[in-house]
Amino acid sequence: MEPKYVYDFAEGGRDMADLLGGKGANLAEMARMGLPVPPGFTVTTDACRVFLETGEPPPELEGQVAEHLAALERAAGRRLGRVDDPLLLSVRSGARFSMPGMMETILDVGLNDLSVLGLGKTPERERFAWDSYRRLVQMFGSTVMGVPGARFEAALAGIKRQHLAADDTRLDTCDLIRLVETYQNLIREETGQEFPQDPVEQLQRAVLAVFASWNGERARIYRRRERIPDDLGTAVTIQTMVFGNLGPDSGSGVAFTRDPATGRPGVYGDYLQNAQGEDVVAGIRNTVPLQRLEDLDPASFLRLRDCMDRLEAHYRDLCDIEFTVERGTLWMLQTRVGKRTPQAAFAIAGQLADEGLISPQEALARVDGRGLARLMFPRFDTSGTREVLARGIPASPGAAVGAVVFDSAEAVRRSAGGEKVVLVRQETTPDDLPGMIAAEAVLTSRGGKTSHAAVVARGMGKVCVCGAEDLTVDPDARLFSTSSTTVREGAVISVDGSEGLVFPGAAPLVDSPVMRYFEAGGQPPAESAPQVVRDVHRLMGQADESRRMEVRANADTPGDAARARRFGARGLGLCRTEHMFLGDRRPLVEAMILARDDTEREAALNALLPLQREDFTGILEAMDGLPVTIRLLDPPLHEFLPDLTELSVRAARRDALGQRPEPREAELLAAVTRMHEANPMLGLRGVRLGLVVPGLVAMQVRAVAEAVVARKRAGGDPRPEIMVPLVDAVEELRLVREEVEGVLKRVSAGSGIAVDCPVGTMIELPRAALTAGRIAQDADFFSFGTNDLTQTTWGFSRDDVEAAFFSAYLDRGVFQTSPFETIDREGVGRLVEIAVAEGRAGRPGLKIGVCGEHGRDPDSIHFFHDAGLDYVSCSPFRVPVARLEAGRAALPPAGSSDSR
């Protein structure tokens, strides 16, 4: 049998999204539910992948499309290309994961110079026919034939200026006929070709153009941003056209079954009379709230509400719906699980659980750590009175401050230079995607909650205010103005996406309610607490109940340790002792390293001992009763030694002036020259420093032990763990362990109080991971230092390579995301899995955690759960995120959801 590349809606369903794309699968599902869906069929992602690999469509595709088209024509009683009452088609992209506006759509396929006359054969349909034709010529010309879209836009703007028309609906039939002629001339000038009159050719070329748009620049940028694989391809949905541009009794809209910004139940969305759906999404005309449809067309509104209720109950989630009303008849054009803000995600998950549509575990699966982190971001202080520049629709919440820019290229340029920017446009288009990614916020003077700017910004977690009608945006003059103010490019503004407000300058910030909740220890909130706090508390409780892994924190001071505990950390997974030696203590470390004899070294160590003891006592008190993993000193030497270049220049200057060098300065230069390392990250640090510098390990362990004694005498329950860094061989660990145990015994004997500290190691070098079975025989625990493990596995110096070539690697698909942000499962992750398996084989029950930066990353946390780790450790402020993701990682696969 030949491969099947085309499926009728009746053959599909929502579980076929990998093959039919999200749009095609959901249209098939709605058709199966009996909802009013215009008939159609879907070309599969398999066909797209063949095209992308070979540059040609599968040979079977043309015949299969023709067969389904013939069936569609028979059912409709109309034919594609017939002059009298022709069948017209829409050709839309539809990937597995929603990529709003990133790929191509061509509407009204089938119109030509003859069939447009048949479509408009009656006076009341004449303007509609030419309006539809000019849309096809513009879409086909730019999407399929490669004519710059700006040329079509300029022609449309020119004819609107001639007639002082505020929008397209003010143009009459003659204007539209002239516009079609102008568009066709533009195509001829730009391409040397004619606009195709053969409807079948139009359809075939439109399908291939949608396939090709999968690899368009904006689609690739969006996939990289959203971590969508490049090899999925897109399906193409071919559907009978229905028309919202037939007059005031027709229109198009977008509806949400709940507010995607707040999660509140109700009727939310936008509606536009006498418009096709692209007009609503593009934001080129300001819409009216969806509730107005109840007044304009009560019967269609009631049918739409019934469809919305049925879809939400069926999908058990917020649904995003596109629809058209054609002369009083409702048609459903698309549904999908809707993108939502983090606040709405937490609210909707709780509501659906309360309504019995989903379980508490499914509710937890519907939120994520990235959204929780956004809810913890600061907000603008609105307690005082501030000048308001503009008010608009709060499309995507949050607080952002930045310099005004008016195009995508300028946003990218300034952002690359370290400047925070706000992208201001009349309305955004898919071509603005790079600027939207670069900007802190997006502000538009047109459009609503369902416009391109709103949908894309919500999906990316960007602050967005749309439809700020007070603004007059002039991108050519690089300014926007209100009735009383002019704001030029580069001026700083503040955008409040939660309230839909724009302020001049940088507005002051305050902690968000969710941050205040965690700072207060995450206690059950009062009934008067903001709803978002109650929603977060509920799902954090579910996460803590579900998770298997513990969450610890990385902290180096008593204050950070106390904050981590308030945020829910169950101990410290990493206490970096070298951070305690910075600042005014740095000269003591320098003296220890550069000591000329044992006496000088011992004096430096004796000066450091009480300082270390005081640090450890405070941290153990803050984490009383919980484990505190203390890493022995691990400083790259260059961080604690005088700069060699500076010393050399100083000596050369003295020599040039004929001055005798000071004895100590000469000794210092000689010592630093002797100890200089070409690559200090791979030099004398970690366990190597402890073995080479006599007394260093003993001093640190003694400080820990004496802090334990002090805390026990005070009635505390200290639980320190000693961690040896940068171990390559079990012999290194064995030597240090002997020294540690000797010090602990001496302190115990001298104080009369037993001091017992587990001794473990960091697994942060490939050799350690590959010999973990042997190392485990002398280790009480492992902790993966994934920062160094990533550097040494990839051969990357993090300090150098991220700025040097990571952007090129991301652009060219070497990796989807930085391996320093999300664990490289194939390489670094494989080493982790080997070390876990061999470590526990060598020592059953071995406690294993991770304390590198990956312990804060949601995707990495799921990997660590699957790999069998006992805990993750991260910075105090990321502890809530890690708790939530550890809970989500423990959910069974059936509880997962792609609701975002």
LOMAR-711925 format. One line per field, with one value per residue (C-alpha): residue in one letter; x, y, z. Coordinates in steps of 0.25 Angstrom, whole numbers. Last residue first. Layout:
<pts>
marvex <- A ... $
x <- X ... $
y <- Y ... $
z <- Z ... $
</pts>
This chain:
<pts>
marvex <- R S D S S G A P P L A A R G A E L R A V P V R F P S C S V Y D L G A D H F F H I S D P D R G H E G C V G I K L G P R G A R G E A V A I E V L R G V G E R D I T E F P S T Q F V G R D L Y A S F F A A E V D D R S F G W T T Q T L D N T G F S F F D A D Q A I R G A T L A A R P L E I M T G V P C D V A I G S G A S V R K L V G E V E E R V L R L E E V A D V L P V M I E P R P D G G A R K R A V V A E A V A R V Q M A V L G P V V L G L R V G R L G L M P N A E H M R T V A A L L E A E R P E P R Q G L A D R R A A R V S L E T L D P L F E H L P P D L L R I T V P L G D M A E L I G T F D E R Q L P L L A N L A A E R E T D D R A L I M A E V L P R R D G L F M H E T R C L G L G R A G F R R A R A A D G P T D A N A R V E M R R S E D A Q G M L R H V D R V V Q P A S E A P P Q G G A E F Y R M V P S D V L P A A G P F V L G E S G D V S I V A G E R V T T S S T S F L R A D P D V T L D E A G C V C V K G M G R A V V A A H S T K G G R S T L V A E A A I M G P L D D P T T E Q R V L V V K E G G A S R R V A E A S D F V V A G V A A G P S A P I G R A L V E R T G S T D F R P F M L R A L G R G D V R A L A E Q P S I L G E D A L Q G A I A F A A Q P T R K G V R T Q L M W L T G R E V T F E I D C L D R Y H A E L R D M C D R L R L F S A P D L D E L R Q L P V T N R I G A V V D E G Q A N Q L Y D G Y V G P R G T A P D R T F A V G S G S D P G L N G F V M T Q I T V A T G L D D P I R E R R R Y I R A R E G N W S A F V A L V A R Q L Q E V P D Q P F E Q G T E E R I L N Q Y T E V L R I L D C T D L R T D D A A L H Q R K I G A L A A E F R A G P V G M V T S G F M Q V L R R Y S D W A F R E R E P T K G L G L V S L D N L G V D L I T E M M G P M S F R A G S R V S L L L P D D V R G L R R G A A R E L A A L H E A V Q G E L E P P P E G T E L F V R C A D T T V T F G P P V P L G M R A M E A L N A G K G G L L D A M D R G G E A F D Y V Y K P E M $
x <- 3 -7 3 -2 4 -4 -3 12 11 15 28 34 23 26 41 37 29 40 50 42 40 55 59 61 70 79 79 80 74 71 71 75 69 72 58 57 70 64 52 60 68 55 52 65 70 78 85 93 101 97 93 89 93 91 98 88 96 111 119 106 100 112 112 98 98 112 107 94 102 111 100 94 107 107 93 85 92 86 79 85 100 97 91 79 75 89 97 85 91 85 88 103 104 99 108 120 128 119 116 130 139 134 128 141 136 143 129 131 140 131 118 124 129 115 109 115 108 107 111 110 117 129 141 135 127 140 142 128 129 141 134 127 141 148 137 140 129 125 126 130 126 129 118 121 121 125 123 124 135 141 156 152 142 151 162 153 148 162 166 153 156 171 167 156 166 175 164 157 170 172 158 163 158 152 149 143 142 129 128 113 108 96 95 83 84 84 94 104 101 103 116 121 116 124 136 135 133 145 153 149 154 167 170 167 177 188 198 195 197 186 176 180 178 165 159 169 183 179 168 160 173 176 190 194 203 209 224 220 212 223 234 224 222 236 240 228 233 247 243 249 260 257 264 251 250 252 241 232 235 232 219 215 219 211 199 201 202 189 190 185 172 163 175 176 163 157 151 152 144 130 120 107 97 87 75 72 77 78 79 88 97 99 102 112 119 122 127 136 141 145 151 160 165 175 180 182 190 199 201 205 215 221 221 230 229 214 208 195 193 196 187 176 178 178 164 158 154 145 145 149 134 132 143 134 124 112 105 93 87 75 61 58 44 45 47 58 65 63 70 82 83 84 93 103 108 96 92 79 72 60 57 53 41 31 16 12 22 16 1 5 11 -2 -10 -1 0 -15 -16 -6 -12 -25 -19 -20 -33 -36 -23 -11 -6 9 19 30 27 37 29 16 24 29 15 9 20 31 31 36 38 34 45 41 28 17 8 -4 -11 -13 -5 4 10 19 30 36 50 53 62 52 44 32 22 12 -1 -11 -2 10 19 33 43 39 37 31 20 11 -1 -4 -17 -23 -14 -19 -9 -1 9 20 27 24 27 13 7 15 12 -3 -4 5 -3 -16 -25 -25 -27 -21 -16 -7 3 13 22 31 45 49 59 49 39 49 53 38 34 33 21 14 12 2 4 17 25 36 41 56 66 80 92 98 91 78 81 83 71 61 67 65 50 45 40 49 46 56 52 44 36 25 17 4 1 -11 -14 -23 -18 -16 -6 4 -1 6 7 -1 4 1 3 17 21 22 34 36 31 19 30 37 24 22 36 33 21 6 -4 3 -1 -15 -14 -9 -21 -30 -37 -51 -56 -60 -51 -39 -43 -43 -29 -23 -30 -24 -10 -10 -17 -6 5 -1 -9 -8 -20 -23 -27 -39 -40 -50 -64 -75 -87 -98 -104 -99 -86 -81 -67 -60 -46 -46 -35 -39 -36 -36 -44 -43 -57 -63 -56 -61 -75 -76 -70 -79 -91 -86 -84 -98 -103 -95 -100 -114 -112 -105 -101 -105 -99 -87 -84 -80 -68 -61 -60 -48 -38 -34 -20 -19 -13 -22 -35 -32 -27 -41 -48 -56 -70 -71 -60 -60 -51 -50 -54 -68 -67 -58 -46 -32 -26 -19 -25 -39 -47 -54 -46 -52 -46 -55 -60 -71 -84 -98 -90 -85 -80 -66 -68 -67 -66 -55 -55 -43 -29 -21 -6 3 16 30 35 50 53 49 42 50 41 52 58 45 41 54 53 38 43 54 46 49 34 30 35 23 13 19 17 3 1 7 -2 -14 -11 -8 -21 -28 -21 -21 -6 -2 7 22 34 36 36 30 19 15 14 5 -4 -5 -8 -19 -25 -24 -32 -43 -43 -45 -56 -63 -63 -52 -57 -56 -41 -39 -38 -41 -37 -40 -26 -20 -27 -21 -7 -8 -13 -1 9 4 6 20 23 19 32 28 33 23 17 15 16 8 -1 -5 -7 -14 -23 -27 -30 -39 -47 -49 -53 -64 -69 -71 -79 -88 -99 -99 -101 -90 -79 -74 -76 -68 -57 -58 -53 -40 -36 -41 -38 -30 -38 -29 -14 -7 8 16 20 7 4 13 5 11 9 9 -3 -1 -13 -19 -33 -42 -52 -63 -68 -82 -82 -68 -64 -49 -51 -65 -78 -88 -82 -81 -77 -66 -60 -60 -52 -43 -40 -36 -28 -20 -17 -13 -3 2 7 20 24 26 40 52 57 58 48 38 38 37 25 18 20 14 1 -8 -21 -35 -48 -62 -66 -67 -81 -79 -83 -73 -66 -65 -59 -48 -45 -43 -34 -25 -24 -20 -10 -3 -9 2 7 -6 -13 -19 -29 -36 -35 -43 -55 -46 -41 -27 -16 -2 -5 7 5 0 $
y <- 102 91 80 71 60 52 39 40 37 49 49 60 69 69 71 83 90 88 93 105 108 106 116 128 120 116 102 88 75 63 47 45 33 37 40 50 56 57 64 74 77 81 90 97 100 88 90 101 90 84 71 59 45 37 23 12 1 5 0 -3 10 17 9 12 27 29 23 31 44 41 39 52 59 54 50 57 71 77 90 104 101 92 104 101 94 89 89 94 105 117 111 108 122 128 119 124 135 140 126 121 129 129 115 109 98 84 78 68 77 89 81 73 87 93 79 78 65 62 48 42 34 33 23 11 21 25 11 10 24 21 27 39 42 41 51 61 68 57 64 56 50 50 48 56 51 60 53 63 62 74 69 55 60 70 60 50 60 64 49 46 58 54 40 45 54 42 33 44 46 31 29 37 50 58 72 75 68 69 69 67 76 72 81 78 90 90 101 91 84 97 100 85 86 99 93 81 91 99 87 82 95 96 81 83 94 89 86 92 81 71 82 89 76 73 86 95 95 95 92 104 111 109 116 115 125 118 122 135 138 134 142 155 153 152 164 172 168 173 186 188 198 210 212 218 207 197 203 203 189 184 191 185 171 172 177 166 155 159 157 143 139 138 133 121 115 113 100 100 89 88 88 80 84 74 79 79 93 100 114 109 101 114 122 112 110 125 126 114 120 133 126 117 128 135 121 117 130 128 113 117 127 117 106 114 124 125 129 121 124 139 140 133 143 155 151 152 167 163 148 137 132 130 120 112 108 103 93 84 92 86 83 96 101 116 119 110 116 130 125 119 132 140 130 131 122 116 106 100 87 80 66 56 48 58 57 63 74 77 76 86 95 94 99 110 115 116 123 133 136 138 150 147 151 136 135 128 115 118 118 123 138 140 130 138 151 146 141 155 162 169 184 192 207 213 215 227 230 221 211 203 191 186 173 177 189 195 205 216 220 229 223 226 238 240 252 256 263 256 244 242 232 234 229 239 227 218 228 222 230 225 228 215 206 193 184 183 172 167 155 140 135 129 141 150 142 142 157 162 154 159 151 160 172 179 193 203 193 191 179 177 173 173 163 152 162 168 155 152 165 158 150 163 173 185 200 196 199 189 192 191 187 191 180 183 171 177 190 183 173 184 193 181 179 193 204 205 211 209 199 196 183 179 166 162 158 165 176 184 198 211 222 231 230 240 234 234 226 211 206 200 193 178 169 155 143 140 139 128 121 121 115 105 99 98 88 76 80 80 66 62 68 61 67 71 70 85 87 81 90 102 99 97 109 118 113 114 128 134 128 134 126 118 112 97 97 100 104 108 107 112 120 124 138 142 135 136 131 124 123 116 116 105 105 91 78 76 71 79 91 88 86 99 107 100 104 118 119 114 125 136 132 133 146 153 167 168 155 158 170 160 156 170 179 178 189 187 183 174 163 152 159 163 148 143 150 163 169 170 168 160 158 149 145 140 135 128 135 130 143 146 134 138 126 118 127 133 138 145 147 154 154 161 174 170 158 158 147 137 122 115 100 94 90 88 86 78 84 78 70 71 84 81 91 98 110 120 111 108 123 126 115 119 134 130 121 106 102 112 102 93 105 109 95 95 108 104 92 100 112 102 95 109 112 127 129 143 146 144 154 153 167 175 164 162 177 178 168 176 188 181 176 189 196 185 188 203 201 192 202 204 208 194 194 204 219 223 237 233 236 231 218 216 219 210 198 200 202 189 181 186 183 169 167 158 144 137 127 136 150 148 138 146 159 152 145 157 165 154 153 168 167 157 164 177 169 161 171 175 160 153 155 140 139 151 146 133 140 148 137 132 117 120 129 129 126 123 123 120 127 133 125 113 103 90 78 88 93 102 107 106 112 108 114 106 115 120 122 122 109 109 99 92 94 84 84 69 66 77 71 58 63 70 58 50 62 63 48 49 61 54 41 46 51 66 71 78 64 65 77 71 57 64 71 59 52 64 61 67 70 70 79 82 94 91 92 83 69 64 56 69 76 65 66 81 77 68 77 89 82 75 63 53 57 62 49 48 59 52 48 40 49 61 55 50 52 46 31 23 14 0 $
z <- 113 114 110 121 130 139 130 131 146 154 161 152 156 170 167 158 169 180 170 167 182 184 173 182 192 181 177 182 176 185 185 171 163 149 146 157 152 138 143 151 138 131 142 144 158 161 147 154 161 174 171 180 183 196 195 198 193 192 180 172 177 171 159 155 160 153 140 140 143 132 122 127 123 109 104 115 113 126 124 126 125 113 106 99 86 83 70 63 55 62 76 72 66 79 87 80 87 98 104 101 110 125 122 118 109 107 106 117 125 125 127 139 145 145 148 162 165 180 185 198 209 201 202 195 186 179 173 167 163 153 141 148 155 142 135 146 155 164 178 189 203 217 228 240 254 266 279 291 301 296 294 290 280 275 273 267 257 253 250 242 233 231 227 218 211 208 203 195 187 186 180 168 161 173 169 183 196 204 219 224 236 244 256 266 275 291 292 296 283 275 281 278 264 262 268 257 246 250 252 238 232 239 237 222 221 230 219 206 195 199 201 189 180 187 181 173 167 152 143 146 147 132 129 143 151 164 161 155 168 176 169 168 183 187 178 185 199 196 190 177 175 166 153 147 137 147 156 144 141 155 155 141 146 159 150 140 151 158 173 177 183 170 162 171 166 180 185 200 206 203 214 212 223 227 235 250 251 238 243 255 245 237 249 255 241 239 254 252 239 245 257 248 238 247 252 237 234 246 242 228 233 242 232 222 211 212 198 199 214 212 200 208 220 209 205 218 215 203 200 209 212 197 198 208 198 206 196 198 210 217 214 207 208 205 219 220 208 215 228 219 212 225 231 220 209 203 192 195 198 191 194 183 184 181 182 195 193 180 185 196 185 178 189 193 179 177 191 187 173 180 188 203 210 213 220 214 220 223 212 221 221 210 202 203 201 188 184 187 178 184 181 169 167 153 143 134 129 132 124 129 126 140 140 128 135 125 130 121 118 106 95 84 86 95 92 103 104 95 94 85 80 74 64 53 44 55 58 68 73 87 94 87 96 89 95 108 109 119 113 117 104 102 107 98 86 89 92 81 71 75 84 96 88 76 73 80 84 95 97 109 113 98 92 89 84 75 69 67 60 46 52 52 63 64 65 70 83 87 101 104 114 110 110 96 91 96 88 75 76 80 68 58 63 61 70 82 96 107 117 130 132 142 140 133 119 111 121 110 109 117 114 120 134 144 157 170 181 185 171 174 161 163 166 160 169 159 148 156 158 142 140 151 144 145 138 144 158 154 148 162 168 159 147 143 157 158 169 161 149 158 164 150 145 156 155 140 141 149 141 128 118 105 101 99 84 76 61 51 57 48 53 43 44 31 32 47 48 59 66 80 91 101 116 121 122 107 106 117 111 98 102 109 98 87 96 97 82 80 89 83 69 73 80 68 70 85 89 80 89 100 91 94 82 72 68 54 49 61 53 60 58 43 40 44 33 36 35 49 59 72 83 95 108 113 128 137 144 140 141 128 119 124 123 111 102 89 76 66 52 46 38 40 37 23 16 22 32 21 21 13 11 18 15 27 25 35 40 42 54 52 58 72 80 91 92 89 78 72 71 65 55 52 50 40 31 33 35 25 14 17 17 3 -2 2 -5 -18 -19 -16 -26 -37 -35 -35 -49 -50 -45 -42 -53 -53 -54 -39 -33 -45 -48 -33 -32 -44 -38 -25 -33 -41 -28 -21 -33 -31 -17 -19 -29 -19 -7 3 17 22 20 32 35 20 17 2 -3 10 9 -5 0 12 3 -6 5 11 -2 -3 12 9 1 -11 -9 -18 -8 4 -1 -14 -8 3 -5 -16 -7 1 -11 -16 -3 -3 -18 -15 -2 -11 -21 -11 -9 -24 -28 -37 -27 -26 -41 -44 -34 -42 -55 -50 -41 -27 -23 -10 -2 10 10 24 27 39 52 54 67 68 75 77 67 55 48 35 28 14 13 1 -8 -16 -27 -28 -44 -50 -45 -40 -29 -30 -23 -18 -5 -3 -17 -16 -3 -9 -21 -12 -5 -18 -23 -10 -11 -25 -22 -10 -16 -21 -8 -8 -13 -6 -2 13 16 6 12 26 21 16 29 36 29 19 26 21 20 23 31 46 52 65 64 74 62 55 67 68 54 55 68 60 48 57 66 55 47 50 64 67 65 79 76 65 51 40 39 37 24 24 14 14 14 9 -3 0 $
</pts>
